[in-house]
Amino acid sequence: MRLLGFSPKLRLATLWPALIALVTAGVLLWGLLPAVFERGSAVQLLDTLEILSPVVAERLDAAEASAAGPAGAAGDALAAWVRGIARDSHLRITLIRSDGKVIADSARTPEQLAQMENHAGRPEVRGAMAAGQGQAVRTSATTGVTYVYAARTLTGRGGRLYVLRLAQPVSQLQGLRGRLGLAMLLAAAAAALAVLALSLWIDARLFQPLSRLVVGAGELASGRYDYRLAMPDEEELAALGLALNRLAATVQGQVAALGNERDHLQAILAGMSEGVLVVGGDGRALLANPAFRRLFDLERDRQVAGRPLLEIVRQPELARLVDDTLRLGRAGSVEIEVQAPERRSLHLASAALDAVGEGDAPGAMRERRAPAGSAVVVARDTTEFTRLIEMRRDFVANVSHELKTPLSAIRGYAETLRDGALAEPATAGRFTERILFQCRRLQALLDDLLTLSRLESLEHSPEREPVDLNDLVQRAVELLAPAAAEKGVEVELAAGERPVPPLPGDPEGLERLVVNLLDNAVKYNHPGGKVFLRLAERDGAAVLEVEDTGIGIPQEALPRIFERFYRVDKGRAREEGGTGLGLAIVKHVAQIHGGQVEVESGGRGSTFRVRLPLPPGPAVAA
């Protein structure tokens, strides 16, 4: 985890006032130091004058006591004494008469002293003459050095007034200022080190934990709701981290719940056999589940959301249904047929949708939230149902027709016998045989219908038993041997190189399959014709072939011969006693055993081939 770097300005936010105060104080102090030093130096000089004045007065008294006064040799001695006092003090001492004449100066030689101008106009001298003491900061006209001056008056023995002046070079004050500035710099450096140490401490105790909290909040904001923040030591930051962790846990739970709900709804939509299409109020699709794509042959990766309905599915009936639902706000339905990928019958039901909230919408719908005024269309594949209804209708019609024909014949023969044919033995016998023939047709028809019904119920029955096809075909040949002999047809059984292993199945249904194929091969054969029955194992399947040399099947009839009640030659089939259900039973038996039946016919003779898968394992090796 990369910590967030706070700017120095933010890190020093709590220290800025102290830094500003320190800098301000330093600048002010540096600017005010000269004036402070000068005033302080002047006061110090006045205090020195207070001490020095009695000593100088005493020297003046001694000089005045001499005959010449403070002039001549006595004056030179006074000037030398002044220079001696000032030599170790770095001060300039000047003694001035009330008329402004300088009689002693520690900074001047006797020759220079004689040339010095009158000092009566000096500011400090004027102040002393006026108020007893005076001070000034200026550049000396005599030496060219800037001094701090302090002067006071004193009175000699004869009552003569003098001015004693002390001067300190400002350069000494500048040196003091430099030393003080250096001390200030050292103090500022120490303060900066203290600020740095305090900043590092604040950074470790405040900014680094706060940075980790900011980074953690960023992780949570990016969607990592499983991320948890480490708790800082500071109580306030720890409370913030705990609150963020609780918020993350709450959001994680809600996101997980929404994700589960979304996945659940998506799984429901994906697992539905009915197609679902949601259309917005603008007529553009919002989502379509896989079943809808499959029913309308839409590519799996084809974009649906946001596209107009007719651009996705070119079905005007669907567009009209959606338009009516959106416009009227009520449910509707319609039946349509689609041709791709195969011909299908679809039932479309539509309903208007209310507004779906963002939190309530499933993930797939959240791509484009269903607004108020949208509609949902459910497409159900009714192909099998429609086909079943048609088959049932055709079946009822065919059964009615098949029953009507023999019943009409029986009724006609019976009425003829009742009306007097019983008195004619030959006619009565012939009609009685016809009645018995039609009764056998009815019986065969009912038997085939019951067989179909039993086989349909057997489709969902898991109970099977091993069936030995070798014995089964042998029994079928023996069963039809009399009929074949009567017809003059030879039945030849050809076995494979090895016996076909048993397969689990319905023995009665499999026997009926073989018998029906043999029966048709005998019935629709010529006298002297042949029927070849072959049974062998090929590619993990039992292959049963029935080949005859009979009348054959027209090419246009081959696709329909396994339909119920379909006959190639209806008149001959009825004469032979056929019900039209034999081959339908053959196909049904093959299908419930996982096999298939094929037929080949070249216009003369036919070959029916049935493939029944054998179970793997020891059963095959048997």
N, C-alpha and C positions, 0 to 999 in steps of 0.2 A: 504494500500500500504506500503510495507516494504522498507525503504530507504536503498540505497546502502552505505555500510560503507567504506569510503576511509581510506587508511593506514595512520598512523601518519607521515610517511615519506612524503607522498603526501600533507597532511594537513600543514606540516611545511616547504613545499618547498620554500615558499617565505621568511621564517625566517632563513633558514639554513645559508646563508652568515653571517647574524648578529650573530648567535649563534657561528659559527666557529671563527669569528673575536674576539668575546668576550672571548672564551676559549683560543684562541691563545695568546691574550694579557695577560690574567691571567697567563698562563703558563710561557710566556716570562718574565713577570714582577716578578713572583715568583722566577724564576731562576736568574734574574739579580739583584734582590734586595740586596743580600749580597754585591756584588761588588759596587753597587751604594751607599749603606749605608756606606761601608768602605771608599770609596772616599769622600763622603760627610762628614763623621766624621773626616777624615784627614784634609780636608779643614777647617772645623770648629775648629779643634784643632790648626791649624796654625793661624787662626784668633784670637783665644784665646791667643796664644803665643804672638801675636802682641800686645795685650793689657797687658798681664802679664809681658812681658819682662822689661819694665821700672821699675816696682815695684820690681822685683827680682834684677835688676841691682842696684837699690837704696839700697836694703838689703845687696848686696855683697859689695857695697862701704862702708857701715857701718861696715861690718865684717872685711874688709881689713884695715880699719882705726884703728882697735884695734891692739895692739902690736903683738898678736898671729896670726892675719889674720883669715881667715875662717877655723880655727881649734881650737881645744880645746873647752873652754866654749862658745866662739863666734860661732864656728861651730855647737855646740849642739843647740844653740839658733836659728840658721838659719834652722836647720833640724826641730826643733819644730814648727817654723813659717810656714815651707812648709807643715807640716802635718796639721796644723790648717787651712790653705787655702783650702787644698784638701778634708777636712773632709765633707764639705757641697756640694761639687761639684761632687762627685763620680768619680773624675778624679785622676789619679796617676801622681804626679809631681816629676820629678827627675832632680837634678842639678849635672852636670858632668864637671870635669876639662878637659882641653884639652889633658891631658895625659891619660884620660879614667877613672880616679878615681872618684867614686861617693861620693859626699860630702853631699848630702841630697836626701832623697827619702820618699815620703809620705806613701808608703806602707810598710816601714821597720822601726823597732825599732832601737835605737842607737846601741844595741848589734848586731843586724842583719846587720846594715849598715856597721859596721866595717868588716864584713865577706864577703861583696859583692865583686864579681870579677870585674876585669877591663872591662869597657864598651866601650873601644875604638873601638872594632871590631863590635859593633852593627850596622846594616844597616842604621838606621835612624841617628845614631851619625856620621858615616862616611859621609853620605850625607850632614849633617849640616856642618861638618868640611870642606867639599869640596865645597859646593855651598851656604852655609849660612843657608840652611834649608833642612830637609830631612823627609821622612815618610816611614812607613813600617807596615805590618800586619803580626804578628807572635806570637808564644807562648813564653812567658817570661821564660828564663832559671832560673830566680830567684824565681818567684812565681808560675810558671807552668800554668798561665792564659794567654789566647790569648787576645792580645790587638791590638788596632789600635794606632800606634805611630806617633807623629809629633815632630820634634826637630828643634831648631834654635840656632844660636850662639849669644852670647852677650859678651861684653868686660867690665871687671871691671876697677876700678880707676887706677890701676897700669898698665893697658894695658894687663892684663892677660885675656886669652880667655876662656870662659865657654860655655857649651852646656846646654840649658834648654829644657827639654823633657816633653811632656804631653802624657799620655796614657789613652785610654778609653777601658774598657773591651768589647770584641765582644758580650758577653752575653747580654749586654744592647741593642746592635743592634738587636740581635735575638728576644728579647722581643718586640722591636719596629716592627720587621718583623712579629711576631705573631699577634700583634695588627692590623698591616696593612693587614695581610692575613685575619683576622676576618672581617675587614671592606670590603675586597674584596669579602669574602663569602656572607656577607650581601648584598653587591651590586649585586652579582650574583643571590642571591635569589630574590632580588627586580626585577632584569632583567628577571628572570625566570617567576615571577608572571606577569610581563608586557607582556612577550612572550605568556604566557598562556591566558591572557586576550585578547591579539591580535589574538591568534589562535582561541579562542571561537568566537570572532567577525568575523574573516574571515570565520570560519565554518558556522556561522549563515547567513552571507551575501553572501558567495560564494559557499561553499561546499554543504550545504543542498539544496539550489536551484539547483545546478548542479547535485546533487544526484537524485533529483526528475526528472530532465530532462533525466538522464540516465535510470532511472526506466521506465519513460514514453516511451522513445525510445525502451526499451526492450518489453514493452506491444505492441507497434505498430509492432515490428519485429515478435512477436508471433502470429500476425493475428488479434489483436483487433483494427481494423481500426476505430471503433467508439469511441475509447479512445481519450480524449483531455487533453493536459497538462495545468496546472495552470501557469499563467504568473508570473515570478519572478519580483522583484522590480528593479533589475539591468538592465540597458538598453541593454547591450550586451547579457545577458542571456535571456532577454525578446524577443529580436530579434531572438535568436536561437529557443526559444519555439514557437514563432509565425510561424517560418519557418517549424518546425516539425508538427505543427497543420495543416498548409496549405498542407503539403505533405500527412498527414494522410487523410485529406478530399479528396484530389485528388485521392489517392489510393482507398479510400472507394468508391468513385463514379465509378472508373474504375472496381473495383471488383464487385460492384453491377450490373454494366452494363454487365460484363462478366457472372455473375451469372444468370441474367435475360435471356441473350442470350443462356446460357447453358440449363437453365430450359426450355426455349422455344423450343430449338432443341430436348431436351430429351422428352418433351411432344409431339412434332411432331412425333418423332420416336416411342414413346410408343403408340400414337394414330393411327398410320398407320395400315391399314388393310393388307398392303403388308409387307412381311418379308424383312428385310434388314440385310445383312451380309457384313462386311468389312474384307478383307483379306490382309495381308501384303505381300511384295514381296517375303518373305521366305515361303509363303504358309501357314502361321499360322494365325488364326483368331484374329481380333482386337476387334470386338464387334458384337453383334447380338441383335436385338430388340425383344420385347415380341412376336410380330407376327411371327417372324422367328422361335422362340422356339416353339410356338404353332403349326405351320405348320409341323414342323419336330419332334414333340413330345419330346422336350428336357425338362429335369427337370428345374424348375424355378431357383433353386439355383446351377445349374450345371455351373462350371467354363468353360467359352468359350475362353476368351482372352489368347493368347499364346499357344493354342493347335493346332496341325495339323488338317487340314480340314477333312480328312477321319476318324480321331479319334472322331470328333464331329458328323458328318453326314455321314453315310455309303451309299453314293450315288455316284457311279463312274461318272455318267453324270455331276453332279455338280462339281466334282473334275476336270474333263476334261475341262469343261467350264471355270473355274477359271484359270487353267493352260494355256489354249490358250489365255485368256485375258492378263495374266501377261507376257506371252512370246511374244505375237504379239502386245500388247498395243492397242487393239481395242475391240469394243463392240461385244457381241455375245448373243445368246439366244438358249434355248432348252426347250422341253416339257418333263416332267418326271411324273411318278406316284409313290406315296408313299402309303404304306399299313397301317401305324400306325399314329395316333390312329384309323384311318379309311381310307378307300381307297379314295385318292384324286388325282386330276390332277393339276399339278403345271406348270406354265410358269416361267422360270428363265431367267432373262435378266442381263447381266454383262456389266460393263464399267470400263475402266482404270481411276485411280485417279492420279492427280498431287500431289505434296507435299503440305501438309496442315500445315500452320504455327501454332506455339504453341498458339498464341493469338487467332487464328481463329478456332481452333478445339473445338467442343463441349465437355462438361464435360465427357460424356461417352467415347468419342474418346480419350480424353486426358490421359486415363489410359495407352494406347499405341498409340502414335501419328502416324497417317497414313503417312508413308514415300513415297517418289517418287517410282513409280512402283507398288503401291498397287492397289487393285481392289474392287469394290462394286458389290454385287449381290442382285437384287430385285426379290423376289419370290411372285408370285401372284396366288392365289387359283382360278383356272379356272374350278373347278368341276361342279359348277352350270351352267356355260356357256357351258361347254362340254356336260353336260347332256341335257341342253336346245337345243343345236344343234342336238344331237341325237334324242331327242323327236320330234323336228320339222321335222327332216328327216323321222323318223318313221311315224309321223303324216301325212306328205304329201304323203308318200307311202301308208299308210292305207286309207287315204281319196281317193287317186287315185284308189286304188283297190276297195273300197266300191262304188265309183261312176262308175267304169268301169263295174262292174257286172250287175247292173240294166240297165245301158245304152246299154250294149251289148244285154241283153235280149229284151229290148224295140226295138232296131234296128232289131234284128232277127225277132221278131213278126211282126214289121211293114213291113219288106221286104217280109215276107211270105204272108201277107195280100195283098201287092201290086202285088205279082206274081200270084194272082188268088184265094187266100183263102177267099176274100170278097164274092165270088160267093157261098160260102158254109156257110150258116147262122150259123150252129152249131160251125164250126171251127172258124168263124169270131168272134162269141160271146165269145168263150173260150179264144182266143188270146187277144181280147179287155180287158177281165177281167185281164189277165196276165199283160198287159201293164199298166192298172190302178193300179195293185198291186205294180209293180215296181215303178210307179210314187209316190205312197204313201210312199214307202221305201225311195225314194230320198227326199221327203218332210220331212219325219221324220229325216233323216240324216242331212238335212240343218237346221231343227229346233234345233236339239241337238248341232250342231256346233255353231249356233247363241247363244244358251243358254250358252255354255261354254265361248264364247267370251264375253258375257255380264257379266257373273260371274267373269271372270278375271279382267274386268274393274271395277267391284264392290268391289274388294279387297281393293282398295285404296280410296274408297268413304266413308267418315265419316257419311253420311246421312243414318240413319236407322229409322224404325218406329216400334211401338209395334205390335207384332204378337201374336194372340191368337191361340196356338197350338191345343187347344180342338176343336175349330171350324174348323181349317184347316184339321185335320185328319178326321173329320166328312164329310167334303166336298169331300175329296179324296176317301173315301169309297163310297159315292154316285156316284162319277164320274166313278168309275170302277165297279160299281154294274152290268151294262149290260154285260160287258166283262166277269165278273165272272160267271154270270148266263148262258151265252152262253157256257162257258167252263165247267159248272157244278161244280164250286168251291164255297164253302161257306166262306164268309168273316165275321169274328167275331171281333167286337171292344170291348176292355175291358179298361175301364177308371180306374184311381187310386182312392184312398180314397177321395181325394180332387182335384179340378181342378188345372192344372198346370198354374202358373202365366204367364202373357205375358212376352215375351223377345224381346229386340230390334233386328231387323234383316230385311232381304229381304223377304217379304211375297211370292213373285212369286218363288224365289229360294227354300224356305222351302216347298212350295206346290209341286214343281217339285221333291224334295227329297222324300216326302212321296208317291207321285204318282208313281215314278219310282220303289221304293221298292215294292209297292203293285202290280204294273204291272208285275214285274218279278216273284213275288210269285204266281200270277195267271197263267202267261204264262207257267212256267215250273213246273206246278202241274198236277196231274192226275185228270181225271174226278171223281167227288165225293170227291175230296180232300178238305182240309180246310186251311184257312189263318187266323192267330190270330194277331191282331193289338193291341198293348198295349202302353199306354202313362201314365207316372207317374213321380213324382218328387222324386229324391233321391240325398241326399248329395249335395244340392244346384245346381242340374242340372236336366234338363228335359230329361228323358230317353224314347226313342221311340224304340219299338221292333216289328219286323215283322217276324213271324214264319210261315213256310209253311210245308206241308207234301209231297212236290214234289220230284223231282228226286235227289235232293241233289247236292253237289259239291265235286269232288274228292279232297283229301287232298293236292295233289301236285299242284292243281290249285288255292287254297285259297290265296297264296301270290300275285297272279297276277290278280285277278278278277276285281280289281279297276283300272287296266291300260286301257288306251283308246284303243278301237277296239279289246280288248281281249275277246274271246268267248271260253267257255268250249267245247261246241258242235257247231262248225261253221255252219254245215248244218242245224241243227234244229233252230238255232238262226235266220238264214236268212228266214227259212220257217215261223217263228213266226213274222217276220218283225222287228227284233231287229237291232239296229244300232251299238252296241258295245260301246256306250258312256253313257248308262244309269247309271251304277255304278260309272263311272268316275265323272259324274255330282253330284251324291250323295256325294262322298268323297269331292269334291270341295266345295259344299255348306256347309258341316259340318265344313270344315277347315276355311272358311271365317267367320264363326260364332264362332270360337274359340273352336269347338268341335271335336269329332272323331267318326269314325264308325268302328265297329267290325263285324266279321262274324264267325259263328260256323256251322259246318256241319259234321254229322257223317256218310255220305254216303247215307242217305235217309232223306230228309227234311233239311231245312236250317233255321238259325235264324240270322237276321241282327239287330244289336243294335247300335243306334245313341245316343250319349250324347252331349247335348247342354247346356253350362253353363248359369245359370240364374243370373240376376243382383242382388246384395245385396240390402237390405233396404225394403221399403214399397212394392216394386213390388213383392217381394217374398211372403210377408204376404198376398197379395191380393189373 
